[in-house]
Amino acid sequence: MADSIAQFVKQRRKMLRLTQPDMAAKAGVGLRFVRELEQGKATLQLDKVNQVLGLFGHELGPVPVDRSRWNDEL
């Protein structure tokens, strides 16, 4: 999931022709956070992720999980 958020953010940033520093400033987060987000870091502060996603009119939320994947792993 982290990779899909990372890809989404990076694609949207590039579509809007924003640099990482520009996006960080507009979202009110640090440049390091933006870099870690786009690299798919597994542990990030959700409020900050939502600050970035808010630039694109999105926010984090619960999504259904494909439970059949769990059965294969057990």
PDB file of N, CA, C and O in Angstrom:
ATOM      1  N   MET A   1       0.817  -1.183   0.000  1.00  0.00           N
ATOM      2  CA  MET A   1       0.000   0.000   0.000  1.00  0.00           C
ATOM      3  C   MET A   1       0.866   1.254   0.000  1.00  0.00           C
ATOM      4  O   MET A   1       0.544   2.230  -0.677  1.00  0.00           O
ATOM      5  N   ALA A   2       1.953   1.234   0.748  1.00  0.00           N
ATOM      6  CA  ALA A   2       2.817   2.417   0.805  1.00  0.00           C
ATOM      7  C   ALA A   2       3.325   2.793  -0.579  1.00  0.00           C
ATOM      8  O   ALA A   2       3.442   3.973  -0.911  1.00  0.00           O
ATOM      9  N   ASP A   3       3.628   1.769  -1.390  1.00  0.00           N
ATOM     10  CA  ASP A   3       4.108   2.047  -2.739  1.00  0.00           C
ATOM     11  C   ASP A   3       3.047   2.739  -3.575  1.00  0.00           C
ATOM     12  O   ASP A   3       3.367   3.636  -4.357  1.00  0.00           O
ATOM     13  N   SER A   4       1.777   2.335  -3.423  1.00  0.00           N
ATOM     14  CA  SER A   4       0.736   2.959  -4.231  1.00  0.00           C
ATOM     15  C   SER A   4       0.526   4.408  -3.826  1.00  0.00           C
ATOM     16  O   SER A   4       0.267   5.254  -4.682  1.00  0.00           O
ATOM     17  N   ILE A   5       0.632   4.709  -2.548  1.00  0.00           N
ATOM     18  CA  ILE A   5       0.523   6.105  -2.103  1.00  0.00           C
ATOM     19  C   ILE A   5       1.714   6.890  -2.623  1.00  0.00           C
ATOM     20  O   ILE A   5       1.565   8.017  -3.093  1.00  0.00           O
ATOM     21  N   ALA A   6       2.890   6.296  -2.538  1.00  0.00           N
ATOM     22  CA  ALA A   6       4.102   6.957  -3.031  1.00  0.00           C
ATOM     23  C   ALA A   6       3.973   7.274  -4.517  1.00  0.00           C
ATOM     24  O   ALA A   6       4.283   8.383  -4.952  1.00  0.00           O
ATOM     25  N   GLN A   7       3.517   6.297  -5.290  1.00  0.00           N
ATOM     26  CA  GLN A   7       3.358   6.504  -6.730  1.00  0.00           C
ATOM     27  C   GLN A   7       2.315   7.569  -7.023  1.00  0.00           C
ATOM     28  O   GLN A   7       2.515   8.417  -7.893  1.00  0.00           O
ATOM     29  N   PHE A   8       1.198   7.528  -6.296  1.00  0.00           N
ATOM     30  CA  PHE A   8       0.135   8.504  -6.493  1.00  0.00           C
ATOM     31  C   PHE A   8       0.648   9.922  -6.258  1.00  0.00           C
ATOM     32  O   PHE A   8       0.437  10.814  -7.080  1.00  0.00           O
ATOM     33  N   VAL A   9       1.321  10.117  -5.134  1.00  0.00           N
ATOM     34  CA  VAL A   9       1.822  11.445  -4.778  1.00  0.00           C
ATOM     35  C   VAL A   9       2.835  11.934  -5.808  1.00  0.00           C
ATOM     36  O   VAL A   9       2.770  13.079  -6.256  1.00  0.00           O
ATOM     37  N   LYS A  10       3.754  11.078  -6.175  1.00  0.00           N
ATOM     38  CA  LYS A  10       4.790  11.470  -7.130  1.00  0.00           C
ATOM     39  C   LYS A  10       4.181  11.817  -8.490  1.00  0.00           C
ATOM     40  O   LYS A  10       4.562  12.811  -9.108  1.00  0.00           O
ATOM     41  N   GLN A  11       3.238  10.999  -8.954  1.00  0.00           N
ATOM     42  CA  GLN A  11       2.589  11.267 -10.238  1.00  0.00           C
ATOM     43  C   GLN A  11       1.817  12.577 -10.212  1.00  0.00           C
ATOM     44  O   GLN A  11       1.910  13.374 -11.146  1.00  0.00           O
ATOM     45  N   ARG A  12       1.055  12.801  -9.147  1.00  0.00           N
ATOM     46  CA  ARG A  12       0.271  14.043  -9.039  1.00  0.00           C
ATOM     47  C   ARG A  12       1.183  15.256  -8.942  1.00  0.00           C
ATOM     48  O   ARG A  12       0.909  16.291  -9.550  1.00  0.00           O
ATOM     49  N   ARG A  13       2.262  15.134  -8.185  1.00  0.00           N
ATOM     50  CA  ARG A  13       3.199  16.256  -8.057  1.00  0.00           C
ATOM     51  C   ARG A  13       3.768  16.619  -9.418  1.00  0.00           C
ATOM     52  O   ARG A  13       3.853  17.794  -9.776  1.00  0.00           O
ATOM     53  N   LYS A  14       4.154  15.604 -10.167  1.00  0.00           N
ATOM     54  CA  LYS A  14       4.735  15.861 -11.488  1.00  0.00           C
ATOM     55  C   LYS A  14       3.699  16.412 -12.460  1.00  0.00           C
ATOM     56  O   LYS A  14       4.021  17.257 -13.295  1.00  0.00           O
ATOM     57  N   MET A  15       2.450  15.937 -12.359  1.00  0.00           N
ATOM     58  CA  MET A  15       1.384  16.463 -13.221  1.00  0.00           C
ATOM     59  C   MET A  15       1.198  17.964 -12.996  1.00  0.00           C
ATOM     60  O   MET A  15       0.938  18.720 -13.932  1.00  0.00           O
ATOM     61  N   LEU A  16       1.335  18.376 -11.738  1.00  0.00           N
ATOM     62  CA  LEU A  16       1.176  19.790 -11.394  1.00  0.00           C
ATOM     63  C   LEU A  16       2.476  20.576 -11.549  1.00  0.00           C
ATOM     64  O   LEU A  16       2.528  21.775 -11.273  1.00  0.00           O
ATOM     65  N   ARG A  17       3.527  19.878 -11.996  1.00  0.00           N
ATOM     66  CA  ARG A  17       4.842  20.490 -12.202  1.00  0.00           C
ATOM     67  C   ARG A  17       5.382  21.168 -10.949  1.00  0.00           C
ATOM     68  O   ARG A  17       5.902  22.283 -10.984  1.00  0.00           O
ATOM     69  N   LEU A  18       5.235  20.448  -9.844  1.00  0.00           N
ATOM     70  CA  LEU A  18       5.762  20.922  -8.569  1.00  0.00           C
ATOM     71  C   LEU A  18       7.070  20.199  -8.278  1.00  0.00           C
ATOM     72  O   LEU A  18       7.201  19.005  -8.550  1.00  0.00           O
ATOM     73  N   THR A  19       8.019  20.911  -7.734  1.00  0.00           N
ATOM     74  CA  THR A  19       9.219  20.261  -7.227  1.00  0.00           C
ATOM     75  C   THR A  19       8.891  19.719  -5.838  1.00  0.00           C
ATOM     76  O   THR A  19       7.887  20.098  -5.235  1.00  0.00           O
ATOM     77  N   GLN A  20       9.734  18.842  -5.346  1.00  0.00           N
ATOM     78  CA  GLN A  20       9.522  18.353  -3.981  1.00  0.00           C
ATOM     79  C   GLN A  20       9.535  19.494  -2.972  1.00  0.00           C
ATOM     80  O   GLN A  20       8.680  19.521  -2.088  1.00  0.00           O
ATOM     81  N   PRO A  21      10.483  20.449  -3.069  1.00  0.00           N
ATOM     82  CA  PRO A  21      10.449  21.567  -2.117  1.00  0.00           C
ATOM     83  C   PRO A  21       9.173  22.410  -2.229  1.00  0.00           C
ATOM     84  O   PRO A  21       8.642  22.869  -1.217  1.00  0.00           O
ATOM     85  N   ASP A  22       8.684  22.614  -3.453  1.00  0.00           N
ATOM     86  CA  ASP A  22       7.439  23.370  -3.630  1.00  0.00           C
ATOM     87  C   ASP A  22       6.263  22.660  -2.971  1.00  0.00           C
ATOM     88  O   ASP A  22       5.456  23.283  -2.281  1.00  0.00           O
ATOM     89  N   MET A  23       6.173  21.350  -3.192  1.00  0.00           N
ATOM     90  CA  MET A  23       5.066  20.587  -2.615  1.00  0.00           C
ATOM     91  C   MET A  23       5.152  20.582  -1.101  1.00  0.00           C
ATOM     92  O   MET A  23       4.134  20.712  -0.421  1.00  0.00           O
ATOM     93  N   ALA A  24       6.343  20.436  -0.569  1.00  0.00           N
ATOM     94  CA  ALA A  24       6.511  20.457   0.886  1.00  0.00           C
ATOM     95  C   ALA A  24       6.025  21.776   1.462  1.00  0.00           C
ATOM     96  O   ALA A  24       5.324  21.796   2.473  1.00  0.00           O
ATOM     97  N   ALA A  25       6.392  22.871   0.825  1.00  0.00           N
ATOM     98  CA  ALA A  25       5.982  24.192   1.305  1.00  0.00           C
ATOM     99  C   ALA A  25       4.468  24.360   1.220  1.00  0.00           C
ATOM    100  O   ALA A  25       3.848  24.855   2.162  1.00  0.00           O
ATOM    101  N   LYS A  26       3.873  23.957   0.111  1.00  0.00           N
ATOM    102  CA  LYS A  26       2.426  24.102  -0.065  1.00  0.00           C
ATOM    103  C   LYS A  26       1.635  23.236   0.910  1.00  0.00           C
ATOM    104  O   LYS A  26       0.556  23.625   1.356  1.00  0.00           O
ATOM    105  N   ALA A  27       2.170  22.063   1.239  1.00  0.00           N
ATOM    106  CA  ALA A  27       1.477  21.145   2.143  1.00  0.00           C
ATOM    107  C   ALA A  27       1.782  21.432   3.611  1.00  0.00           C
ATOM    108  O   ALA A  27       1.087  20.938   4.499  1.00  0.00           O
ATOM    109  N   GLY A  28       2.811  22.225   3.866  1.00  0.00           N
ATOM    110  CA  GLY A  28       3.173  22.522   5.248  1.00  0.00           C
ATOM    111  C   GLY A  28       3.908  21.388   5.932  1.00  0.00           C
ATOM    112  O   GLY A  28       3.796  21.204   7.144  1.00  0.00           O
ATOM    113  N   VAL A  29       4.664  20.624   5.147  1.00  0.00           N
ATOM    114  CA  VAL A  29       5.473  19.538   5.700  1.00  0.00           C
ATOM    115  C   VAL A  29       6.919  19.766   5.280  1.00  0.00           C
ATOM    116  O   VAL A  29       7.202  20.617   4.437  1.00  0.00           O
ATOM    117  N   GLY A  30       7.814  19.015   5.861  1.00  0.00           N
ATOM    118  CA  GLY A  30       9.225  19.158   5.530  1.00  0.00           C
ATOM    119  C   GLY A  30       9.603  18.433   4.247  1.00  0.00           C
ATOM    120  O   GLY A  30       8.934  17.491   3.823  1.00  0.00           O
ATOM    121  N   LEU A  31      10.678  18.889   3.649  1.00  0.00           N
ATOM    122  CA  LEU A  31      11.191  18.273   2.435  1.00  0.00           C
ATOM    123  C   LEU A  31      11.561  16.807   2.680  1.00  0.00           C
ATOM    124  O   LEU A  31      11.297  15.947   1.840  1.00  0.00           O
ATOM    125  N   ARG A  32      12.160  16.536   3.806  1.00  0.00           N
ATOM    126  CA  ARG A  32      12.531  15.155   4.135  1.00  0.00           C
ATOM    127  C   ARG A  32      11.300  14.255   4.149  1.00  0.00           C
ATOM    128  O   ARG A  32      11.347  13.121   3.673  1.00  0.00           O
ATOM    129  N   PHE A  33      10.190  14.771   4.703  1.00  0.00           N
ATOM    130  CA  PHE A  33       8.958  13.983   4.742  1.00  0.00           C
ATOM    131  C   PHE A  33       8.476  13.664   3.328  1.00  0.00           C
ATOM    132  O   PHE A  33       8.086  12.531   3.048  1.00  0.00           O
ATOM    133  N   VAL A  34       8.498  14.645   2.445  1.00  0.00           N
ATOM    134  CA  VAL A  34       8.064  14.436   1.062  1.00  0.00           C
ATOM    135  C   VAL A  34       8.935  13.378   0.396  1.00  0.00           C
ATOM    136  O   VAL A  34       8.428  12.496  -0.297  1.00  0.00           O
ATOM    137  N   ARG A  35      10.221  13.465   0.602  1.00  0.00           N
ATOM    138  CA  ARG A  35      11.129  12.479  -0.002  1.00  0.00           C
ATOM    139  C   ARG A  35      10.848  11.078   0.522  1.00  0.00           C
ATOM    140  O   ARG A  35      10.813  10.117  -0.246  1.00  0.00           O
ATOM    141  N   GLU A  36      10.651  10.964   1.819  1.00  0.00           N
ATOM    142  CA  GLU A  36      10.368   9.653   2.400  1.00  0.00           C
ATOM    143  C   GLU A  36       9.018   9.126   1.922  1.00  0.00           C
ATOM    144  O   GLU A  36       8.878   7.929   1.668  1.00  0.00           O
ATOM    145  N   LEU A  37       8.041   9.988   1.799  1.00  0.00           N
ATOM    146  CA  LEU A  37       6.731   9.591   1.303  1.00  0.00           C
ATOM    147  C   LEU A  37       6.824   9.051  -0.114  1.00  0.00           C
ATOM    148  O   LEU A  37       6.270   7.994  -0.418  1.00  0.00           O
ATOM    149  N   GLU A  38       7.522   9.772  -0.980  1.00  0.00           N
ATOM    150  CA  GLU A  38       7.661   9.347  -2.368  1.00  0.00           C
ATOM    151  C   GLU A  38       8.534   8.104  -2.524  1.00  0.00           C
ATOM    152  O   GLU A  38       8.459   7.422  -3.545  1.00  0.00           O
ATOM    153  N   GLN A  39       9.352   7.807  -1.530  1.00  0.00           N
ATOM    154  CA  GLN A  39      10.180   6.604  -1.573  1.00  0.00           C
ATOM    155  C   GLN A  39       9.465   5.399  -0.975  1.00  0.00           C
ATOM    156  O   GLN A  39      10.001   4.290  -0.969  1.00  0.00           O
ATOM    157  N   GLY A  40       8.245   5.622  -0.468  1.00  0.00           N
ATOM    158  CA  GLY A  40       7.458   4.516   0.057  1.00  0.00           C
ATOM    159  C   GLY A  40       7.824   4.073   1.453  1.00  0.00           C
ATOM    160  O   GLY A  40       7.630   2.910   1.806  1.00  0.00           O
ATOM    161  N   LYS A  41       8.359   4.994   2.262  1.00  0.00           N
ATOM    162  CA  LYS A  41       8.698   4.631   3.642  1.00  0.00           C
ATOM    163  C   LYS A  41       7.456   4.051   4.327  1.00  0.00           C
ATOM    164  O   LYS A  41       6.358   4.593   4.206  1.00  0.00           O
ATOM    165  N   ALA A  42       7.645   2.963   5.033  1.00  0.00           N
ATOM    166  CA  ALA A  42       6.519   2.231   5.627  1.00  0.00           C
ATOM    167  C   ALA A  42       5.915   2.917   6.847  1.00  0.00           C
ATOM    168  O   ALA A  42       4.740   2.707   7.150  1.00  0.00           O
ATOM    169  N   THR A  43       6.691   3.728   7.550  1.00  0.00           N
ATOM    170  CA  THR A  43       6.183   4.375   8.759  1.00  0.00           C
ATOM    171  C   THR A  43       6.226   5.887   8.583  1.00  0.00           C
ATOM    172  O   THR A  43       7.291   6.503   8.606  1.00  0.00           O
ATOM    173  N   LEU A  44       5.048   6.466   8.409  1.00  0.00           N
ATOM    174  CA  LEU A  44       4.913   7.913   8.257  1.00  0.00           C
ATOM    175  C   LEU A  44       3.750   8.396   9.105  1.00  0.00           C
ATOM    176  O   LEU A  44       2.835   7.629   9.405  1.00  0.00           O
ATOM    177  N   GLN A  45       3.781   9.650   9.488  1.00  0.00           N
ATOM    178  CA  GLN A  45       2.689  10.221  10.263  1.00  0.00           C
ATOM    179  C   GLN A  45       1.482  10.429   9.345  1.00  0.00           C
ATOM    180  O   GLN A  45       1.570  11.113   8.326  1.00  0.00           O
ATOM    181  N   LEU A  46       0.356   9.826   9.727  1.00  0.00           N
ATOM    182  CA  LEU A  46      -0.826   9.879   8.874  1.00  0.00           C
ATOM    183  C   LEU A  46      -1.355  11.296   8.684  1.00  0.00           C
ATOM    184  O   LEU A  46      -1.857  11.627   7.610  1.00  0.00           O
ATOM    185  N   ASP A  47      -1.250  12.134   9.712  1.00  0.00           N
ATOM    186  CA  ASP A  47      -1.733  13.503   9.554  1.00  0.00           C
ATOM    187  C   ASP A  47      -0.935  14.248   8.490  1.00  0.00           C
ATOM    188  O   ASP A  47      -1.490  15.049   7.737  1.00  0.00           O
ATOM    189  N   LYS A  48       0.359  13.983   8.432  1.00  0.00           N
ATOM    190  CA  LYS A  48       1.189  14.628   7.414  1.00  0.00           C
ATOM    191  C   LYS A  48       0.909  14.055   6.024  1.00  0.00           C
ATOM    192  O   LYS A  48       0.911  14.790   5.037  1.00  0.00           O
ATOM    193  N   VAL A  49       0.669  12.744   5.946  1.00  0.00           N
ATOM    194  CA  VAL A  49       0.296  12.153   4.662  1.00  0.00           C
ATOM    195  C   VAL A  49      -0.987  12.823   4.163  1.00  0.00           C
ATOM    196  O   VAL A  49      -1.097  13.161   2.984  1.00  0.00           O
ATOM    197  N   ASN A  50      -1.943  13.011   5.051  1.00  0.00           N
ATOM    198  CA  ASN A  50      -3.198  13.665   4.667  1.00  0.00           C
ATOM    199  C   ASN A  50      -2.982  15.127   4.260  1.00  0.00           C
ATOM    200  O   ASN A  50      -3.695  15.631   3.393  1.00  0.00           O
ATOM    201  N   GLN A  51      -2.026  15.804   4.863  1.00  0.00           N
ATOM    202  CA  GLN A  51      -1.720  17.173   4.450  1.00  0.00           C
ATOM    203  C   GLN A  51      -1.273  17.193   2.990  1.00  0.00           C
ATOM    204  O   GLN A  51      -1.686  18.057   2.216  1.00  0.00           O
ATOM    205  N   VAL A  52      -0.433  16.241   2.628  1.00  0.00           N
ATOM    206  CA  VAL A  52       0.053  16.167   1.247  1.00  0.00           C
ATOM    207  C   VAL A  52      -1.083  15.751   0.315  1.00  0.00           C
ATOM    208  O   VAL A  52      -1.287  16.369  -0.729  1.00  0.00           O
ATOM    209  N   LEU A  53      -1.820  14.708   0.688  1.00  0.00           N
ATOM    210  CA  LEU A  53      -2.908  14.243  -0.163  1.00  0.00           C
ATOM    211  C   LEU A  53      -3.978  15.311  -0.339  1.00  0.00           C
ATOM    212  O   LEU A  53      -4.646  15.364  -1.372  1.00  0.00           O
ATOM    213  N   GLY A  54      -4.140  16.157   0.670  1.00  0.00           N
ATOM    214  CA  GLY A  54      -5.111  17.240   0.587  1.00  0.00           C
ATOM    215  C   GLY A  54      -4.839  18.197  -0.566  1.00  0.00           C
ATOM    216  O   GLY A  54      -5.769  18.801  -1.100  1.00  0.00           O
ATOM    217  N   LEU A  55      -3.590  18.339  -0.952  1.00  0.00           N
ATOM    218  CA  LEU A  55      -3.246  19.183  -2.106  1.00  0.00           C
ATOM    219  C   LEU A  55      -3.915  18.667  -3.378  1.00  0.00           C
ATOM    220  O   LEU A  55      -4.180  19.438  -4.301  1.00  0.00           O
ATOM    221  N   PHE A  56      -4.185  17.371  -3.425  1.00  0.00           N
ATOM    222  CA  PHE A  56      -4.756  16.744  -4.605  1.00  0.00           C
ATOM    223  C   PHE A  56      -6.226  16.401  -4.424  1.00  0.00           C
ATOM    224  O   PHE A  56      -6.813  15.697  -5.246  1.00  0.00           O
ATOM    225  N   GLY A  57      -6.821  16.904  -3.336  1.00  0.00           N
ATOM    226  CA  GLY A  57      -8.235  16.644  -3.082  1.00  0.00           C
ATOM    227  C   GLY A  57      -8.522  15.233  -2.600  1.00  0.00           C
ATOM    228  O   GLY A  57      -9.608  14.704  -2.837  1.00  0.00           O
ATOM    229  N   HIS A  58      -7.558  14.617  -1.926  1.00  0.00           N
ATOM    230  CA  HIS A  58      -7.708  13.247  -1.427  1.00  0.00           C
ATOM    231  C   HIS A  58      -7.329  13.184   0.046  1.00  0.00           C
ATOM    232  O   HIS A  58      -6.705  14.101   0.581  1.00  0.00           O
ATOM    233  N   GLU A  59      -7.715  12.092   0.690  1.00  0.00           N
ATOM    234  CA  GLU A  59      -7.289  11.809   2.052  1.00  0.00           C
ATOM    235  C   GLU A  59      -7.265  10.304   2.248  1.00  0.00           C
ATOM    236  O   GLU A  59      -7.889   9.560   1.492  1.00  0.00           O
ATOM    237  N   LEU A  60      -6.545   9.864   3.259  1.00  0.00           N
ATOM    238  CA  LEU A  60      -6.491   8.440   3.587  1.00  0.00           C
ATOM    239  C   LEU A  60      -7.817   7.997   4.167  1.00  0.00           C
ATOM    240  O   LEU A  60      -8.514   8.774   4.821  1.00  0.00           O
ATOM    241  N   GLY A  61      -8.154   6.760   3.927  1.00  0.00           N
ATOM    242  CA  GLY A  61      -9.372   6.201   4.492  1.00  0.00           C
ATOM    243  C   GLY A  61      -9.315   4.689   4.436  1.00  0.00           C
ATOM    244  O   GLY A  61      -8.457   4.118   3.764  1.00  0.00           O
ATOM    245  N   PRO A  62     -10.229   4.041   5.141  1.00  0.00           N
ATOM    246  CA  PRO A  62     -10.238   2.581   5.128  1.00  0.00           C
ATOM    247  C   PRO A  62     -10.694   2.058   3.768  1.00  0.00           C
ATOM    248  O   PRO A  62     -11.612   2.594   3.147  1.00  0.00           O
ATOM    249  N   VAL A  63     -10.034   1.014   3.337  1.00  0.00           N
ATOM    250  CA  VAL A  63     -10.411   0.345   2.088  1.00  0.00           C
ATOM    251  C   VAL A  63     -10.543  -1.145   2.376  1.00  0.00           C
ATOM    252  O   VAL A  63      -9.831  -1.682   3.224  1.00  0.00           O
ATOM    253  N   PRO A  64     -11.447  -1.809   1.676  1.00  0.00           N
ATOM    254  CA  PRO A  64     -11.602  -3.259   1.910  1.00  0.00           C
ATOM    255  C   PRO A  64     -10.315  -4.007   1.557  1.00  0.00           C
ATOM    256  O   PRO A  64      -9.575  -3.624   0.650  1.00  0.00           O
ATOM    257  N   VAL A  65     -10.079  -5.070   2.294  1.00  0.00           N
ATOM    258  CA  VAL A  65      -8.905  -5.908   2.078  1.00  0.00           C
ATOM    259  C   VAL A  65      -9.376  -7.208   1.434  1.00  0.00           C
ATOM    260  O   VAL A  65     -10.417  -7.757   1.796  1.00  0.00           O
ATOM    261  N   ASP A  66      -8.603  -7.679   0.492  1.00  0.00           N
ATOM    262  CA  ASP A  66      -8.888  -8.959  -0.138  1.00  0.00           C
ATOM    263  C   ASP A  66      -8.482 -10.067   0.831  1.00  0.00           C
ATOM    264  O   ASP A  66      -7.306 -10.419   0.916  1.00  0.00           O
ATOM    265  N   ARG A  67      -9.432 -10.604   1.544  1.00  0.00           N
ATOM    266  CA  ARG A  67      -9.138 -11.614   2.581  1.00  0.00           C
ATOM    267  C   ARG A  67      -8.648 -12.926   1.995  1.00  0.00           C
ATOM    268  O   ARG A  67      -8.040 -13.723   2.710  1.00  0.00           O
ATOM    269  N   SER A  68      -8.892 -13.170   0.734  1.00  0.00           N
ATOM    270  CA  SER A  68      -8.402 -14.418   0.141  1.00  0.00           C
ATOM    271  C   SER A  68      -6.878 -14.476   0.173  1.00  0.00           C
ATOM    272  O   SER A  68      -6.298 -15.560   0.220  1.00  0.00           O
ATOM    273  N   ARG A  69      -6.227 -13.308   0.148  1.00  0.00           N
ATOM    274  CA  ARG A  69      -4.771 -13.270   0.259  1.00  0.00           C
ATOM    275  C   ARG A  69      -4.329 -13.774   1.616  1.00  0.00           C
ATOM    276  O   ARG A  69      -3.290 -14.425   1.728  1.00  0.00           O
ATOM    277  N   TRP A  70      -5.103 -13.481   2.649  1.00  0.00           N
ATOM    278  CA  TRP A  70      -4.746 -13.925   3.993  1.00  0.00           C
ATOM    279  C   TRP A  70      -4.805 -15.434   4.093  1.00  0.00           C
ATOM    280  O   TRP A  70      -3.932 -16.048   4.708  1.00  0.00           O
ATOM    281  N   ASN A  71      -5.826 -16.048   3.493  1.00  0.00           N
ATOM    282  CA  ASN A  71      -5.995 -17.497   3.567  1.00  0.00           C
ATOM    283  C   ASN A  71      -4.811 -18.208   2.911  1.00  0.00           C
ATOM    284  O   ASN A  71      -4.388 -19.270   3.367  1.00  0.00           O
ATOM    285  N   ASP A  72      -4.284 -17.620   1.845  1.00  0.00           N
ATOM    286  CA  ASP A  72      -3.133 -18.218   1.172  1.00  0.00           C
ATOM    287  C   ASP A  72      -1.883 -18.189   2.041  1.00  0.00           C
ATOM    288  O   ASP A  72      -1.022 -19.063   1.935  1.00  0.00           O
ATOM    289  N   GLU A  73      -1.790 -17.178   2.902  1.00  0.00           N
ATOM    290  CA  GLU A  73      -0.597 -17.025   3.726  1.00  0.00           C
ATOM    291  C   GLU A  73      -0.658 -17.860   5.000  1.00  0.00           C
ATOM    292  O   GLU A  73       0.379 -18.148   5.598  1.00  0.00           O
ATOM    293  N   LEU A  74      -1.860 -18.254   5.424  1.00  0.00           N
ATOM    294  CA  LEU A  74      -1.990 -18.991   6.684  1.00  0.00           C
ATOM    295  C   LEU A  74      -1.759 -20.454   6.530  1.00  0.00           C
ATOM    296  O   LEU A  74      -1.836 -21.198   7.508  1.00  0.00           O
TER     297      LEU A  74
END
